[in-house]
């Protein structure tokens, strides 16, 4: 189907009814966080007493109307590279205009004056919080593939905190001015499936102090002070491969990167969706039972360099899913035992299981603004599931899926039972609009490898999920990540039931974005979904002498722009960024 698009040159106004609907939505969502049990097939509704009390409170002290705004969004300005070659600096650039997409419904005149908000939320995805000194990291694959290691990886915590600060500073939804209901992370919150990374991620989101360092607290022990010229050595004047491309000498970089930082935590309720890097060691190996790998993770040896030919052999095995349980990886590491360098052992680097992931989310220490469990419940822990439904507003539910495949490999699928649960949840809530969240996109769900815990259960791919969603007229959107790229796709289901698939770029690769999504009723037989990209709060311009928490977050963005081999298309086309997506009401 061809795309029909137009650029909206100005931000639309808010009608008085829009504001009233927005304040009503806040009252309804005062009980947000009452997640449905995964066996109940329906989203739980907040107790009447809770929502009633909130409604009474909102009537006593109504909030001042919020006007639409662009400040802090990519509508106002976007980081823009200076120059076209070599190491490029960043500065302030013009914002991206909003594109109206009409593949699924016509844009009718006058809708701006009629529309009322239904819900508004923020999506974060693919934060990839990284413990860069972890012994199981695959940095040495860079000798065969330059994408295997990024110069910015030591600053993932700093960048994520800056993104939290940006979200906290948003005064409401950019188009309607409605309050933001919640934030959702759509997976790959961690990178190495390490407990250290999980603790850092949860603290970034919920608030607190983080020292992004493991091993020797006095001395960095990773590839960036290894003396190996295939990696950027920021603290020395050595002419490594990246400095030959123009990367700077930043004295004190590594000491600054592992200093204690503080996150304010999100000031919104936040929910969590699991990604393959959160479920599988290195995002691809079903190897929790391999004691050699788990011992190596916490032990005192780390492999940092291998010949290109050997790196290429392992890279191909990973890419082609020829080693889902990590057997070849195990053998590869044992064959290179003598090449490993000594590092300080650290139990915090231990891998975590899906049950560990759930327990960590349920830990009161990481509750932050809430809800308890961030969508996950004791029922998930008891039944070994990582999918759930939750109430966004009276007439909107959210559904978080688990699209990771426990059998191994980084592409996804869902079990047949989860697909049946999704069908029941949508049928039991047919009078409410539904937004579905997952890590994987429809096209990246092609992994049919059986779940070792449920070997007789069939796995279902992205086409199966698309078919199911297309049969339910209440589905508005499927929101996901994984591909590290902005991409919005119109899906026309049978009998005219249509929805949008919204995939958002990562926050580890340039341009490092999150996305605000607004759902509105145009009161003319159509709905609109507005998507607006946001960057972190860090300044676009970087000062190499500024090694503060904010300065490092700014450098994080600039390093990601210049990472050798970095893709230039991850921002997507204009119609994949700031948009108005039209839908017919079901």
ABEGO torsion letter per residue (X at the ends): XBBBBBBBABBBBBBAAAAAAAAAAAAAAAABGBBBBAAAGBBBBBBAAAAAAAAAAAAABBBBBBBBBABGBAAABBBBBBEABEBBBBBBBBBBBBBBBAAABBBBBGAAAABBBABBBBBBBGAGBBBAABAABAAAAAAABAAABBAAAAAAAAAAAAAAAAAAABAEBAAAGBBBABBBBAEGABAAGBAAAAAAAAAAAAEEBBBBBBEBAABBBBAAAAGBAABBBAABABBBAAAAAGBBBBBGAAAAAABBBBBAEBABBBBBBBBAAAABBGGABBAAABAAAAAAAABABBBABBBAAAAAAAAAAAAAGABAAGAAAAAAAAAAAAABBBBBBBAAABBBBAAAAAAAAABAAAAEAOBBGGGBBAAAAAAGBABBBBBABAABBBBBBBABBAAEEABBBBBAAAAAAAAAAAAAAAABBBBBBBABBAAABABABBBAABAABBBBBAAAAAAAAAABAABABBBBBGAGBBBBBBBBBBGGBBBBBBBBBBAABOAGBBBBBBBBBAGAGBBBBBBBBBBBABBABBBAABABAAAAAAAAAAAAAABBGBBAAAAEBAAABBBBBBBBBX
